[in-house]
Amino acid sequence: MAIPKRVQAALNKQLGVELSSAYAYLAMSAHCEQRNLPGFGQWLRAQWQEELDHAMKFYSFVIDRGGDVHFEAIDEPRSEFSTVLEVFETALKNEESVTAAIHDLYTLVTEERDYASQAFLNWFVTEQVEEEKIVTEVVDAIKRVGEGGEALFLLDRELGRRQTPEG
């Protein structure tokens, strides 16, 4: 069955959302690394890679369904923050926005009775629960340790242990 046109347009829009999210994470990573917080930067760069992987899932799904991929313009991401906490609170808002977009997309494919897209999106619904949870954990950790001294140094080191998929 061909991909419904409304669904194709919405999947392409979500592709842009995922790419925009990746772009935002890369800007946050640069902000941290430029302030000598390489662990936070590494963690955010791993998130950047995950968002790119998510975008490619949408790209491939549209192609696999015989659809046409279209790319929308991506806005310049925010790159200046006052604190590390503000970086991660922004990351959490970003994830909440992606979750809302996935839910809107799921509603559309349900209305369109596009069961292949529903099955595809089930993974993303579950993934967003995990994404929000892990960013919330970092926000909570920063609030616990504060933004100065040894505790932040240790948290930076701990977050830097996260690897990107390619190592």
C-alpha positions in Angstrom: 0.0 0.0 0.0 1.3 3.4 -0.9 2.1 5.9 1.8 -0.7 8.4 2.2 0.3 11.9 1.1 -0.5 13.5 4.5 1.6 10.9 6.2 4.5 11.3 3.8 4.4 15.1 4.5 4.3 14.6 8.2 7.1 12.0 8.2 9.3 14.4 6.2 8.4 17.1 8.7 9.5 14.7 11.5 12.7 14.1 9.6 13.4 17.8 9.9 12.5 17.8 13.6 15.1 15.0 14.2 17.7 16.8 12.2 17.0 20.1 14.1 17.3 18.3 17.4 20.6 16.9 16.3 21.8 20.4 15.3 20.7 21.7 18.7 22.6 19.0 20.6 25.8 19.7 18.5 25.5 23.4 19.4 25.1 22.5 23.1 28.1 20.2 22.8 30.2 23.0 21.4 29.1 25.4 24.1 30.3 22.9 26.8 33.6 22.0 25.1 34.4 25.6 24.6 34.1 26.1 28.4 36.4 23.2 29.1 33.7 20.7 30.0 34.6 17.9 27.7 32.5 15.2 29.4 29.3 17.2 29.1 30.3 17.9 25.5 30.9 14.2 24.8 27.5 13.3 26.3 25.8 15.9 24.1 27.7 14.7 21.1 26.4 11.2 21.7 22.9 12.6 21.8 23.6 14.4 18.5 24.6 11.1 16.9 21.4 9.4 18.3 19.2 12.2 16.8 21.0 11.7 13.4 20.2 8.0 13.7 16.6 8.8 14.4 16.5 11.1 11.4 17.9 8.3 9.2 15.2 5.9 10.4 12.6 8.4 9.1 14.5 8.9 5.8 14.7 5.1 5.2 11.1 4.5 6.2 9.8 7.0 3.6 12.1 5.5 0.9 11.1 2.0 1.9 7.4 2.9 1.6 8.0 4.3 -1.9 7.6 7.9 -0.8 9.6 11.0 -1.6 12.0 12.5 0.9 11.8 16.3 1.2 14.1 18.4 3.4 12.9 21.5 5.2 15.1 24.3 6.3 16.6 24.0 9.8 16.8 27.0 12.0 20.1 28.0 13.7 20.2 26.4 17.1 20.7 28.3 20.3 24.4 28.2 21.2 24.8 30.5 24.2 23.8 29.5 27.7 24.5 30.9 31.2 25.0 27.7 33.0 25.5 23.9 32.4 22.1 23.5 34.1 20.5 25.8 31.5 22.1 23.7 28.7 20.5 20.5 30.0 17.2 22.1 30.9 17.1 23.3 27.2 17.9 19.7 26.2 15.0 18.5 28.2 12.7 21.0 26.6 14.0 19.8 23.2 13.2 16.2 24.0 9.7 17.2 25.2 9.2 19.0 21.9 10.3 15.9 20.0 8.0 13.8 22.0 5.0 16.1 21.3 5.8 15.9 17.6 6.0 12.1 17.6 2.6 12.0 19.4 1.1 14.3 16.8 2.5 12.2 14.1 1.1 9.0 15.7 -2.3 10.7 15.9 -2.2 11.4 12.2 -1.2 7.9 11.1 -3.9 6.5 13.4 -6.5 8.8 11.7 -5.2 7.7 8.3 -5.3 4.0 9.3 -1.7 3.7 8.2 -0.8 0.6 10.2 2.7 0.3 8.8 3.5 3.8 10.1 1.9 3.0 13.4 4.1 0.0 13.9 7.2 2.1 12.8 6.3 4.9 15.3 5.8 2.5 18.2 9.6 2.4 18.6 9.9 6.2 18.7 7.1 6.5 21.3 9.1 4.2 23.6 12.4 5.8 22.7 11.1 9.2 23.8 10.3 8.0 27.2 13.9 6.9 27.6 15.2 10.1 26.1 13.3 12.3 28.5 14.3 10.1 31.4 18.0 10.3 30.8 18.1 14.0 30.2 16.0 14.5 33.4 18.5 12.4 35.3 21.4 14.7 34.2 19.3 17.8 35.1 18.7 16.4 38.5 22.4 15.4 39.0 23.5 19.0 38.1 21.0 20.4 40.6 22.3 18.1 43.3 26.0 18.8 42.8 25.8 22.5 41.8 27.8 24.2 39.2 31.1 24.7 40.9 34.0 22.8 42.2 34.9 19.2 42.4 31.4 17.7 42.2 30.8 19.3 38.8 34.2 18.1 37.7 33.4 14.5 38.6 30.0 14.7 36.9 31.7 16.0 33.8 34.1 13.1 33.9 31.3 10.6 34.5 29.2 11.9 31.5 32.3 11.8 29.3 32.3 8.0 29.6 29.3 7.8 27.3 30.3 6.6 23.9 28.9 7.5 20.5 27.7 4.5 18.4 30.9 4.6 16.4 33.1 4.6 19.5 
